Amino acid sequence: MTSSPGKYAKLIVQRAFLIACVTALPAAALSAGNGCLSPPAPSCAECLGRGPHCAWCFQDVQAFPGGAEISQRCDSLQNLRRNGCEEQFIEQHAFGVQETAKLPGTQVSPQEVTLQMWPGVSLRFPLHVQQLQRYPVDMYYLLDVSASMQDHLDRLKTVGVSLSQRMKAHSSDFRVGFGSFVDKPVSPYINVHPSKISNPCSDYGIQCRPAHGFIHVLPLTDNTTEFTRVIREQSISGNMDTPEGGFDAILQTAVCQEDIGWRTEAKRLLLVMTDQPSHLALDSRLAGIVVPHDGNCHLENNTYTHSTRMEHPTVGLLAEKLLENSIYSIFAVEQLQYKWYEQLSSLLPGTHLGKLQPKAANLRELVVDAYKKLLSIVEVDVRVQDHQVHRFRVNVTAICPEGSRTKGSNKCSEVRPNQTVLFNISVSMLACPEEEEVLIFIRPVGFNESTLVRVRPTCACRCGQLGECQDEPGQTEPSGTQPSQAPCSSRPEETERGWDCRPGGAGGRGPDCSGRGSCVCGHCVCENGTLGRYCQLEDLTCPYRHGLICAGRGHCVAGECRCGTGWGSCDCPSSSETCLSQDGVLCSGRGSCVCGRCECDDPRGSGDFCEKCPTCEGSCQSHWKCVHCHLANGFTEGMPNACNQSCPLLVDFVHDIPGSEDSLSPSCLYPAGQRCHYRFQTDSGPGPALLWLSTRPECPSSPRYLPTFVAVFLLTFLLGLAVLVLLSWLLRRQNRALDESKSAVYDVTNQDTLSTATANEKTVTCQQEQQLEMRTHSPKTPLHNVGWQ
């Protein structure tokens, strides 16, 4: 009887990997006898941790004569049987690799692998990926039809058919489809004037199609005539900003499998032609779109309906969907945007980037060369279930075929058709998961086949499930009783009988498993986020603050920081004393205490306690939104959750609120229209913050505008009248004084004319001392003229 060479080769490979698995185990596993017996193992877990050849017997001491000494319970499987331990009482870690047989016509093998292992063990298995000579190919054209792409669109109308003919030379079955995109049809990306919505190019005197997020025009088809007709019917559109909405369109082409018409057996190519970068996820907030993309298909009547409802997808989500749906993406971009897409392509698996010449002159060569290059690269991507990533380590080593070259640990390039790439996959379990089975997905990029790895951990001894856990001789059940079914970790005396769950053995200080796990059959099963034999080590799932894990004020447990007393989140004190101003008011009543520091409600506030804010509205207006909410709900006390978002503090309704002089904090007013207002008051004393709200509006009884106006008018009139009387009196007094002076001059003149003048001569000299000198020549008559000095 003869065997085929293929079977011998398969046996050699399996034996080589079995040896690799064994060498990856602890060194004690290499010597079954000595490694298990010396030094004596005090517990089942310690025994099994020494290697795959060690086993533990938990049979009753009377039925197992060889177990008089606890050191003899850990031995090889053959020795335990020879000493009289029955098969059902032997505990031995099961480990190994089970692979499904290779199915004919598959490119990736094995399709499914089952690993049985325990913490600290690494298991390996081979993964074969075969490159075929000719593939069925589905290529979908995704074109940016903004106004600047007019030349490229015209070129595509002429080169589309010839490109399809070139691709058929490299494919056994070629199909082509088409879709277009511009941008989100909302402001500020487009002009929302009614005339510009229907025709974005109205300013240039030409007719353009309306802007759109993504329109699926033609499903994948082998009818090149139909493809040519569709391309020739396309016209440009327009938008306002430079980036386009390419990410929205790419995601929809990836996830809308049935609409696009992607075939399972075909290589899927997505050709993206654009001359501008794409909007990123958070750019959508400029248009008030804040809902993250859900990664699902939203096509109705071949139009993307959620363009104005959800953000652009993130790069991570885009990469996940392209890989999940086995799509190669080819970006044909111009020279100016090449650098931007070069950085993007490094984040998207299975992506090729090509420079598009003016008017897309090199489109045919670009696509054909990209297809050849993508097929010559064989790369695998490994994904572990999200909540189990930190418990496993997966290493990938590529063994490239002759004639190719290694580009990375998980990639081979320049792989020729019909060559097979071998990947060594090593899976290590760092800690025991809570689930009975953990899934690991290994997918070659761009292939529609993958490998599913099922990890089934063995983290605890069975002792106590099939019989009494006997780690020390002399411990037997009373006659006639059933064997205990409780696991060893539930035994209260386990740490008193030599169990090894704390540093230093049973006499060591501190709690079992460092207080971060449970003791199962003398072995620590650690909680999430802890490592080490005694769960004394912390992993890296907790945040680092100031260079220290949990800010150096706590320890990491199950991926969360458990902080010390007085610290709410390790880097933030739980007390708000540091936020109290000198008058004892929290943040001066203008903010809240966050992480021991005041954050002002009004961004114009400043100071350590928000005490500086000359232009702020005041603390009263900061509660108007809360009062408005309760007023809108009719002060309904039966709806406590109606205003939770508007009210950061507790609210209580009262009939009346005393004035500021009768209370510790001043009362505030909320205007309610029609010259009415509601009075409210905050209480920042001990206990939760409280807002007292009066349910009675305060309104003026009657308008008093007319009396006030009359009073002001009369007062103004009287004051004006008094001013006029005073001015009249002053004028009369001045006129009377002028009349008196005129009459005095008249009398003096008359007296001069009645007197007979004689020849007189007088000389008046004005000197600096203002003295007058008078000389008189022989007056003959009496002098009646008077000279003023």
NULO-705838 format. One line per field, with one value per residue (C-alpha): residue in one letter; x, y, z; residue number from 1. Coordinates in steps of 0.5 Angstrom, whole numbers, always signed. Layout:
BEGIN
residuo A, ... $
x X, ... $
y Y, ... $
z Z, ... $
num NUM, ... $
This chain:
BEGIN
residuo M, T, S, S, P, G, K, Y, A, K, L, I, V, Q, R, A, F, L, I, A, C, V, T, A, L, P, A, A, A, L, S, A, G, N, G, C, L, S, P, P, A, P, S, C, A, E, C, L, G, R, G, P, H, C, A, W, C, F, Q, D, V, Q, A, F, P, G, G, A, E, I, S, Q, R, C, D, S, L, Q, N, L, R, R, N, G, C, E, E, Q, F, I, E, Q, H, A, F, G, V, Q, E, T, A, K, L, P, G, T, Q, V, S, P, Q, E, V, T, L, Q, M, W, P, G, V, S, L, R, F, P, L, H, V, Q, Q, L, Q, R, Y, P, V, D, M, Y, Y, L, L, D, V, S, A, S, M, Q, D, H, L, D, R, L, K, T, V, G, V, S, L, S, Q, R, M, K, A, H, S, S, D, F, R, V, G, F, G, S, F, V, D, K, P, V, S, P, Y, I, N, V, H, P, S, K, I, S, N, P, C, S, D, Y, G, I, Q, C, R, P, A, H, G, F, I, H, V, L, P, L, T, D, N, T, T, E, F, T, R, V, I, R, E, Q, S, I, S, G, N, M, D, T, P, E, G, G, F, D, A, I, L, Q, T, A, V, C, Q, E, D, I, G, W, R, T, E, A, K, R, L, L, L, V, M, T, D, Q, P, S, H, L, A, L, D, S, R, L, A, G, I, V, V, P, H, D, G, N, C, H, L, E, N, N, T, Y, T, H, S, T, R, M, E, H, P, T, V, G, L, L, A, E, K, L, L, E, N, S, I, Y, S, I, F, A, V, E, Q, L, Q, Y, K, W, Y, E, Q, L, S, S, L, L, P, G, T, H, L, G, K, L, Q, P, K, A, A, N, L, R, E, L, V, V, D, A, Y, K, K, L, L, S, I, V, E, V, D, V, R, V, Q, D, H, Q, V, H, R, F, R, V, N, V, T, A, I, C, P, E, G, S, R, T, K, G, S, N, K, C, S, E, V, R, P, N, Q, T, V, L, F, N, I, S, V, S, M, L, A, C, P, E, E, E, E, V, L, I, F, I, R, P, V, G, F, N, E, S, T, L, V, R, V, R, P, T, C, A, C, R, C, G, Q, L, G, E, C, Q, D, E, P, G, Q, T, E, P, S, G, T, Q, P, S, Q, A, P, C, S, S, R, P, E, E, T, E, R, G, W, D, C, R, P, G, G, A, G, G, R, G, P, D, C, S, G, R, G, S, C, V, C, G, H, C, V, C, E, N, G, T, L, G, R, Y, C, Q, L, E, D, L, T, C, P, Y, R, H, G, L, I, C, A, G, R, G, H, C, V, A, G, E, C, R, C, G, T, G, W, G, S, C, D, C, P, S, S, S, E, T, C, L, S, Q, D, G, V, L, C, S, G, R, G, S, C, V, C, G, R, C, E, C, D, D, P, R, G, S, G, D, F, C, E, K, C, P, T, C, E, G, S, C, Q, S, H, W, K, C, V, H, C, H, L, A, N, G, F, T, E, G, M, P, N, A, C, N, Q, S, C, P, L, L, V, D, F, V, H, D, I, P, G, S, E, D, S, L, S, P, S, C, L, Y, P, A, G, Q, R, C, H, Y, R, F, Q, T, D, S, G, P, G, P, A, L, L, W, L, S, T, R, P, E, C, P, S, S, P, R, Y, L, P, T, F, V, A, V, F, L, L, T, F, L, L, G, L, A, V, L, V, L, L, S, W, L, L, R, R, Q, N, R, A, L, D, E, S, K, S, A, V, Y, D, V, T, N, Q, D, T, L, S, T, A, T, A, N, E, K, T, V, T, C, Q, Q, E, Q, Q, L, E, M, R, T, H, S, P, K, T, P, L, H, N, V, G, W, Q $
x +0, +3, +2, +2, +7, +2, +0, +7, +8, +2, +5, +11, +8, +4, +9, +14, +8, +7, +14, +14, +8, +12, +18, +14, +11, +15, +22, +19, +15, +21, +22, +15, +18, +23, +19, +13, +15, +21, +20, +13, +7, +3, -3, -7, -6, +2, +2, -1, +3, +9, +8, +3, +6, +4, -2, -6, -10, -15, -18, -19, -13, -16, -17, -11, -5, +0, -2, +0, +4, +2, +8, +6, -1, +3, +6, +6, +0, +3, +6, -1, -5, +1, +0, -7, -11, -17, -18, -24, -20, -14, -14, -9, -9, -12, -8, -8, -9, -15, -16, -21, -19, -18, -24, -23, -23, -21, -15, -15, -14, -15, -22, -23, -18, -20, -14, -15, -10, -9, -5, +2, +2, +3, +0, +2, -1, +0, -4, -4, -6, -6, -6, -9, -8, -14, -20, -27, -27, -32, -30, -34, -32, -34, -33, -33, -37, -36, -35, -27, -28, -31, -24, -24, -31, -30, -24, -28, -33, -28, -23, -28, -30, -22, -21, -26, -23, -16, -18, -22, -15, -13, -20, -24, -30, -30, -36, -36, -41, -41, -43, -42, -41, -40, -42, -47, -53, -53, -50, -44, -42, -47, -50, -57, -61, -67, -64, -57, -60, -63, -57, -51, -47, -53, -47, -43, -49, -49, -54, -51, -54, -56, -51, -51, -48, -48, -52, -51, -52, -51, -50, -44, -46, -42, -45, -40, -45, -50, -44, -42, -49, -49, -42, -44, -51, -47, -46, -42, -45, -42, -41, -38, -32, -26, -26, -31, -36, -32, -32, -40, -40, -34, -37, -44, -41, -37, -43, -49, -47, -54, -55, -48, -48, -41, -40, -38, -33, -30, -24, -27, -24, -27, -24, -24, -23, -23, -18, -20, -19, -25, -28, -27, -32, -32, -33, -40, -41, -40, -47, -50, -49, -47, -50, -44, -44, -47, -43, -50, -53, -58, -60, -67, -68, -60, -59, -56, -61, -57, -52, -56, -57, -50, -43, -38, -35, -28, -22, -22, -30, -28, -22, -26, -32, -27, -23, -30, -33, -26, -25, -19, -19, -15, -15, -13, -12, -8, -1, -3, -7, -3, +1, -6, -8, -1, -2, -9, -8, -3, -9, -13, -12, -11, -11, -7, -5, -4, -2, -8, -5, -9, -15, -14, -9, -6, -13, -12, -5, -6, -12, -9, -2, -6, -9, -3, +0, -5, -6, +2, +1, -1, -3, -7, -11, -12, -18, -19, -26, -26, -27, -22, -16, -12, -12, -9, -3, -3, +4, +4, +10, +10, +14, +14, +15, +21, +22, +18, +21, +18, +16, +13, +12, +5, +6, +9, +10, +11, +8, +6, +0, -1, +4, +2, +4, +5, +4, +6, +0, +2, -3, -1, -6, -4, -10, -16, -22, -29, -32, -32, -30, -26, -26, -20, -21, -16, -17, -13, -14, -18, -20, -27, -25, -22, -20, -24, -20, -24, -20, -23, -19, -18, -17, -19, -18, -24, -22, -28, -33, -32, -30, -27, -21, -16, -9, -7, -8, -12, -18, -24, -31, -35, -38, -44, -44, -43, -37, -37, -39, -37, -30, -24, -24, -30, -27, -26, -20, -16, -11, -9, -8, -2, -5, -1, -5, -1, +6, +10, +5, +0, +4, +4, +1, -4, -11, -11, -9, -7, -15, -16, -18, -20, -17, -19, -15, -9, -9, -11, -16, -15, -20, -20, -14, -9, -4, +2, +2, -2, -5, +0, +1, -3, -4, -4, -12, -12, -11, -4, -4, +2, +6, +3, -2, -8, -4, +0, -6, -10, -9, -12, -17, -21, -19, -22, -18, -19, -17, -15, -19, -21, -20, -26, -22, -15, -13, -18, -20, -27, -28, -30, -26, -21, -27, -29, -28, -27, -34, -35, -39, -37, -34, -37, -44, -41, -39, -38, -32, -29, -23, -21, -22, -27, -30, -34, -41, -40, -33, -32, -31, -24, -20, -19, -26, -29, -30, -28, -33, -35, -39, -43, -50, -50, -51, -59, -59, -55, -62, -67, -67, -68, -74, -77, -77, -81, -86, -87, -89, -94, -90, -91, -88, -90, -85, -78, -74, -77, -72, -66, -62, -64, -63, -56, -59, -65, -72, -77, -84, -86, -92, -87, -80, -78, -74, -66, -66, -69, -65, -58, -58, -61, -67, -68, -73, -75, -79, -85, -89, -94, -90, -90, -84, -83, -78, -73, -67, -62, -59, -52, -51, -50, -53, -55, -56, -63, -67, -73, -78, -84, -91, -94, -93, -91, -95, -96, -104, -105, -101, -98, -95, -101, -100, -92, -93, -97, -93, -86, -90, -92, -86, -82, -87, -87, -79, -79, -84, -80, -74, -78, -80, -73, -70, -76, -74, -67, -68, -73, -68, -63, -67, -69, -61, -60, -66, -63, -56, -59, -63, -56, -53, -58, -58, -51, -51, -56, -52, -46, -50, -53, -46, -41, -35, -28, -22, -19, -13, -12, -7, -8, -2, -3, +3, +5, +3, -4, -3, -7, -3, -7, -5, -10, -9, -13, -20, -25, -31, -33, -31, -37, -34, -31, -25, -25, -18 $
y +0, +7, +14, +20, +25, +30, +26, +25, +33, +34, +30, +33, +40, +38, +34, +41, +45, +40, +41, +48, +48, +44, +48, +54, +51, +52, +48, +44, +41, +37, +33, +29, +25, +30, +36, +34, +31, +36, +40, +38, +41, +44, +45, +42, +49, +49, +42, +43, +49, +46, +43, +39, +32, +33, +31, +31, +26, +28, +21, +20, +18, +11, +9, +12, +9, +12, +19, +18, +24, +30, +31, +24, +27, +31, +26, +24, +21, +14, +14, +16, +10, +6, +8, +7, +13, +12, +16, +20, +23, +25, +32, +34, +41, +39, +43, +43, +45, +42, +44, +43, +40, +44, +44, +44, +50, +55, +60, +60, +54, +52, +55, +54, +53, +51, +52, +49, +53, +56, +62, +63, +58, +59, +55, +56, +53, +55, +59, +58, +63, +61, +66, +64, +66, +69, +72, +74, +82, +87, +94, +100, +107, +112, +119, +126, +130, +137, +142, +142, +134, +136, +134, +127, +126, +127, +123, +117, +117, +115, +111, +107, +102, +101, +100, +94, +91, +91, +89, +83, +80, +80, +77, +71, +75, +82, +87, +94, +99, +106, +112, +119, +124, +131, +133, +134, +138, +143, +149, +151, +146, +148, +155, +154, +159, +156, +158, +155, +148, +146, +149, +150, +153, +158, +164, +161, +160, +153, +147, +143, +137, +139, +137, +130, +126, +119, +116, +109, +110, +103, +96, +91, +89, +85, +90, +95, +98, +100, +102, +107, +110, +111, +115, +119, +121, +124, +131, +135, +139, +144, +146, +151, +149, +145, +138, +133, +128, +122, +118, +118, +115, +110, +107, +106, +102, +98, +96, +96, +89, +88, +94, +95, +87, +85, +78, +73, +69, +76, +80, +87, +93, +100, +106, +113, +119, +126, +132, +134, +131, +129, +131, +128, +126, +132, +137, +135, +139, +145, +144, +142, +134, +131, +124, +119, +114, +108, +104, +101, +102, +107, +107, +109, +109, +109, +115, +116, +118, +120, +125, +130, +126, +123, +125, +123, +116, +116, +113, +107, +105, +106, +101, +96, +96, +96, +90, +86, +87, +85, +91, +93, +101, +105, +112, +116, +123, +129, +131, +137, +132, +126, +127, +128, +121, +118, +119, +116, +110, +108, +107, +103, +96, +94, +101, +103, +110, +113, +120, +122, +126, +132, +130, +122, +121, +115, +112, +105, +104, +106, +102, +95, +97, +98, +91, +87, +90, +89, +82, +81, +83, +78, +81, +78, +82, +80, +82, +79, +81, +88, +86, +81, +84, +85, +78, +75, +76, +74, +74, +73, +71, +71, +66, +68, +64, +64, +70, +74, +79, +80, +87, +86, +81, +80, +81, +79, +82, +80, +74, +71, +67, +60, +61, +60, +64, +61, +65, +62, +64, +64, +65, +67, +67, +72, +72, +68, +70, +70, +67, +59, +61, +67, +68, +71, +73, +72, +75, +76, +83, +83, +76, +74, +68, +68, +64, +63, +61, +59, +59, +55, +56, +52, +56, +52, +45, +40, +38, +38, +37, +29, +28, +31, +36, +32, +36, +34, +26, +25, +29, +25, +25, +22, +15, +15, +22, +24, +27, +35, +38, +45, +48, +48, +56, +56, +52, +56, +53, +53, +58, +54, +48, +50, +53, +58, +64, +69, +71, +67, +61, +60, +64, +70, +77, +80, +78, +72, +74, +81, +82, +82, +75, +69, +63, +56, +50, +54, +58, +65, +67, +74, +80, +84, +88, +84, +80, +76, +69, +73, +78, +83, +86, +92, +92, +98, +99, +104, +111, +115, +121, +125, +119, +115, +110, +112, +119, +115, +115, +108, +102, +99, +93, +91, +96, +102, +106, +105, +111, +113, +116, +123, +122, +122, +120, +119, +126, +130, +131, +129, +135, +142, +146, +148, +152, +156, +163, +167, +168, +161, +161, +156, +159, +166, +163, +164, +157, +149, +146, +141, +137, +142, +148, +153, +152, +159, +158, +164, +164, +171, +170, +169, +169, +162, +163, +166, +172, +177, +178, +185, +184, +177, +177, +175, +168, +169, +169, +162, +159, +162, +156, +152, +156, +157, +149, +148, +154, +151, +144, +148, +147, +139, +136, +129, +130, +130, +128, +133, +138, +134, +137, +144, +144, +142, +142, +140, +144, +145, +149, +154, +160, +165, +167, +173, +179, +179, +182, +176, +170, +168, +169, +174, +173, +173, +175, +171, +175, +172, +177, +182, +186, +180, +176, +170, +170, +164, +163, +159, +155, +153, +151, +144, +138, +138, +145, +147, +152, +155, +157, +161, +159, +165, +171, +178, +183, +190, +192, +198, +202, +209, +212, +218, +220, +220, +224, +229, +230, +231, +235, +240, +240, +242, +247, +250, +250, +254, +259, +260, +261, +266, +270, +271, +273, +278, +281, +282, +285, +290, +292, +293, +298, +302, +303, +305, +310, +313, +314, +318, +323, +325, +327, +331, +335, +336, +339, +344, +347, +347, +351, +356, +358, +363, +360, +364, +363, +357, +353, +346, +341, +333, +329, +321, +318, +311, +313, +315, +322, +328, +335, +341, +348, +354, +361, +367, +365, +371, +367, +362, +355, +350, +345, +339, +335, +327, +325 $
z +0, -2, +0, -4, -3, -1, +5, +7, +6, +10, +16, +16, +16, +22, +26, +25, +28, +34, +35, +35, +40, +45, +45, +46, +53, +59, +60, +65, +60, +57, +62, +64, +70, +74, +71, +75, +81, +83, +86, +89, +87, +92, +88, +82, +78, +80, +77, +71, +70, +69, +62, +58, +61, +68, +71, +78, +81, +86, +88, +95, +99, +101, +93, +91, +95, +92, +94, +101, +100, +96, +92, +89, +86, +81, +76, +69, +66, +66, +73, +76, +72, +75, +82, +82, +80, +76, +69, +71, +77, +73, +72, +66, +61, +54, +49, +42, +35, +31, +23, +18, +12, +6, +1, -6, -10, -4, -4, +4, +8, +14, +14, +21, +27, +34, +40, +47, +51, +58, +60, +59, +53, +45, +40, +33, +26, +19, +14, +6, +2, -6, -11, -18, -25, -27, -23, -24, -23, -21, -22, -20, -22, -17, -20, -17, -22, -19, -24, -24, -26, -33, -37, -33, -35, -42, -42, -39, -44, -49, -45, -41, -47, -48, -41, -40, -46, -43, -36, -40, -42, -35, -32, -33, -32, -32, -30, -29, -26, -24, -19, -18, -12, -10, -3, +2, -1, +5, +7, +7, +2, -3, -5, -2, -6, -10, -16, -15, -12, -18, -22, -19, -25, -27, -26, -32, -36, -37, -34, -29, -25, -17, -12, -9, -4, -8, -13, -15, -23, -26, -22, -24, -31, -37, -42, -44, -49, -43, -39, -45, -46, -38, -38, -44, -41, -34, -33, -28, -22, -17, -10, -6, -2, -4, -1, -3, +0, -2, +4, +4, -3, -2, +5, +1, -5, +0, +5, -1, -3, -7, -10, -13, -15, -12, -13, -8, -12, -16, -14, -12, -15, -13, -18, -14, -19, -16, -16, -9, -2, +2, +8, +15, +20, +24, +18, +18, +24, +20, +17, +24, +23, +29, +29, +28, +22, +23, +18, +14, +7, +6, -1, -3, -11, -12, -8, -1, +3, +10, +7, +11, +17, +19, +19, +14, +16, +20, +17, +22, +20, +12, +13, +17, +12, +6, +9, +11, +4, +1, -3, -7, -7, -13, -12, -19, -16, -19, -17, -13, -8, -9, -2, +2, -1, +0, +8, +7, +3, +9, +13, +9, +7, +0, -3, -9, -11, -18, -21, -26, -32, -35, -38, -35, -41, -37, -34, -38, -36, -29, -27, -30, -27, -20, -21, -23, -16, -12, -14, -13, -5, -1, +6, +12, +17, +24, +29, +36, +39, +42, +49, +49, +45, +52, +53, +47, +43, +36, +32, +24, +20, +13, +9, +2, -4, -8, -13, -8, -3, +4, +5, +12, +18, +15, +8, +1, -5, -12, -11, -18, -20, -18, -12, -5, +1, +8, +14, +21, +26, +33, +39, +46, +52, +57, +62, +62, +59, +62, +56, +54, +47, +44, +36, +32, +25, +20, +13, +7, +5, -2, -1, +0, +4, +11, +17, +24, +30, +36, +42, +48, +54, +60, +66, +72, +75, +75, +82, +86, +80, +79, +86, +93, +92, +95, +95, +102, +105, +111, +108, +107, +107, +112, +110, +106, +104, +96, +94, +94, +88, +90, +86, +90, +90, +95, +100, +106, +109, +102, +104, +111, +107, +103, +97, +93, +92, +95, +95, +100, +100, +105, +110, +106, +108, +104, +101, +96, +89, +91, +92, +84, +83, +86, +88, +84, +86, +88, +82, +81, +76, +75, +74, +68, +67, +72, +70, +74, +78, +84, +79, +82, +75, +72, +64, +60, +59, +64, +62, +64, +67, +68, +66, +71, +71, +74, +76, +81, +86, +85, +81, +75, +76, +70, +66, +70, +76, +83, +86, +93, +98, +97, +89, +85, +78, +81, +78, +80, +88, +90, +94, +92, +97, +92, +89, +94, +94, +100, +102, +101, +95, +90, +84, +86, +84, +76, +75, +77, +80, +75, +77, +83, +79, +77, +70, +69, +66, +62, +57, +59, +66, +69, +75, +80, +82, +76, +80, +75, +69, +68, +62, +65, +65, +72, +76, +76, +68, +68, +71, +67, +62, +68, +70, +63, +63, +69, +67, +60, +64, +68, +75, +75, +80, +78, +72, +75, +69, +64, +66, +68, +62, +63, +71, +74, +81, +85, +84, +89, +88, +94, +94, +96, +97, +102, +99, +99, +106, +109, +106, +106, +98, +94, +90, +82, +77, +71, +66, +64, +59, +60, +65, +70, +73, +77, +83, +85, +89, +90, +96, +96, +103, +106, +102, +94, +91, +91, +87, +90, +85, +86, +83, +84, +78, +81, +76, +77, +79, +74, +69, +73, +66, +66, +73, +72, +66, +69, +75, +71, +66, +72, +75, +69, +67, +74, +74, +67, +70, +76, +71, +67, +73, +75, +69, +68, +75, +73, +66, +70, +75, +70, +66, +72, +73, +66, +67, +73, +70, +64, +68, +72, +66, +64, +70, +70, +62, +64, +70, +65, +60, +65, +67, +64, +62, +62, +59, +63, +61, +64, +63, +65, +65, +66, +70, +72, +79, +76, +79, +76, +75, +74, +72, +72, +69, +73, +73, +73, +74, +79, +76, +76, +72, +76, +74, +76, +78 $
num 1, 2, 3, 4, 5, 6, 7, 8, 9, 10, 11, 12, 13, 14, 15, 16, 17, 18, 19, 20, 21, 22, 23, 24, 25, 26, 27, 28, 29, 30, 31, 32, 33, 34, 35, 36, 37, 38, 39, 40, 41, 42, 43, 44, 45, 46, 47, 48, 49, 50, 51, 52, 53, 54, 55, 56, 57, 58, 59, 60, 61, 62, 63, 64, 65, 66, 67, 68, 69, 70, 71, 72, 73, 74, 75, 76, 77, 78, 79, 80, 81, 82, 83, 84, 85, 86, 87, 88, 89, 90, 91, 92, 93, 94, 95, 96, 97, 98, 99, 100, 101, 102, 103, 104, 105, 106, 107, 108, 109, 110, 111, 112, 113, 114, 115, 116, 117, 118, 119, 120, 121, 122, 123, 124, 125, 126, 127, 128, 129, 130, 131, 132, 133, 134, 135, 136, 137, 138, 139, 140, 141, 142, 143, 144, 145, 146, 147, 148, 149, 150, 151, 152, 153, 154, 155, 156, 157, 158, 159, 160, 161, 162, 163, 164, 165, 166, 167, 168, 169, 170, 171, 172, 173, 174, 175, 176, 177, 178, 179, 180, 181, 182, 183, 184, 185, 186, 187, 188, 189, 190, 191, 192, 193, 194, 195, 196, 197, 198, 199, 200, 201, 202, 203, 204, 205, 206, 207, 208, 209, 210, 211, 212, 213, 214, 215, 216, 217, 218, 219, 220, 221, 222, 223, 224, 225, 226, 227, 228, 229, 230, 231, 232, 233, 234, 235, 236, 237, 238, 239, 240, 241, 242, 243, 244, 245, 246, 247, 248, 249, 250, 251, 252, 253, 254, 255, 256, 257, 258, 259, 260, 261, 262, 263, 264, 265, 266, 267, 268, 269, 270, 271, 272, 273, 274, 275, 276, 277, 278, 279, 280, 281, 282, 283, 284, 285, 286, 287, 288, 289, 290, 291, 292, 293, 294, 295, 296, 297, 298, 299, 300, 301, 302, 303, 304, 305, 306, 307, 308, 309, 310, 311, 312, 313, 314, 315, 316, 317, 318, 319, 320, 321, 322, 323, 324, 325, 326, 327, 328, 329, 330, 331, 332, 333, 334, 335, 336, 337, 338, 339, 340, 341, 342, 343, 344, 345, 346, 347, 348, 349, 350, 351, 352, 353, 354, 355, 356, 357, 358, 359, 360, 361, 362, 363, 364, 365, 366, 367, 368, 369, 370, 371, 372, 373, 374, 375, 376, 377, 378, 379, 380, 381, 382, 383, 384, 385, 386, 387, 388, 389, 390, 391, 392, 393, 394, 395, 396, 397, 398, 399, 400, 401, 402, 403, 404, 405, 406, 407, 408, 409, 410, 411, 412, 413, 414, 415, 416, 417, 418, 419, 420, 421, 422, 423, 424, 425, 426, 427, 428, 429, 430, 431, 432, 433, 434, 435, 436, 437, 438, 439, 440, 441, 442, 443, 444, 445, 446, 447, 448, 449, 450, 451, 452, 453, 454, 455, 456, 457, 458, 459, 460, 461, 462, 463, 464, 465, 466, 467, 468, 469, 470, 471, 472, 473, 474, 475, 476, 477, 478, 479, 480, 481, 482, 483, 484, 485, 486, 487, 488, 489, 490, 491, 492, 493, 494, 495, 496, 497, 498, 499, 500, 501, 502, 503, 504, 505, 506, 507, 508, 509, 510, 511, 512, 513, 514, 515, 516, 517, 518, 519, 520, 521, 522, 523, 524, 525, 526, 527, 528, 529, 530, 531, 532, 533, 534, 535, 536, 537, 538, 539, 540, 541, 542, 543, 544, 545, 546, 547, 548, 549, 550, 551, 552, 553, 554, 555, 556, 557, 558, 559, 560, 561, 562, 563, 564, 565, 566, 567, 568, 569, 570, 571, 572, 573, 574, 575, 576, 577, 578, 579, 580, 581, 582, 583, 584, 585, 586, 587, 588, 589, 590, 591, 592, 593, 594, 595, 596, 597, 598, 599, 600, 601, 602, 603, 604, 605, 606, 607, 608, 609, 610, 611, 612, 613, 614, 615, 616, 617, 618, 619, 620, 621, 622, 623, 624, 625, 626, 627, 628, 629, 630, 631, 632, 633, 634, 635, 636, 637, 638, 639, 640, 641, 642, 643, 644, 645, 646, 647, 648, 649, 650, 651, 652, 653, 654, 655, 656, 657, 658, 659, 660, 661, 662, 663, 664, 665, 666, 667, 668, 669, 670, 671, 672, 673, 674, 675, 676, 677, 678, 679, 680, 681, 682, 683, 684, 685, 686, 687, 688, 689, 690, 691, 692, 693, 694, 695, 696, 697, 698, 699, 700, 701, 702, 703, 704, 705, 706, 707, 708, 709, 710, 711, 712, 713, 714, 715, 716, 717, 718, 719, 720, 721, 722, 723, 724, 725, 726, 727, 728, 729, 730, 731, 732, 733, 734, 735, 736, 737, 738, 739, 740, 741, 742, 743, 744, 745, 746, 747, 748, 749, 750, 751, 752, 753, 754, 755, 756, 757, 758, 759, 760, 761, 762, 763, 764, 765, 766, 767, 768, 769, 770, 771, 772, 773, 774, 775, 776, 777, 778, 779, 780, 781, 782, 783, 784, 785, 786, 787, 788, 789 $
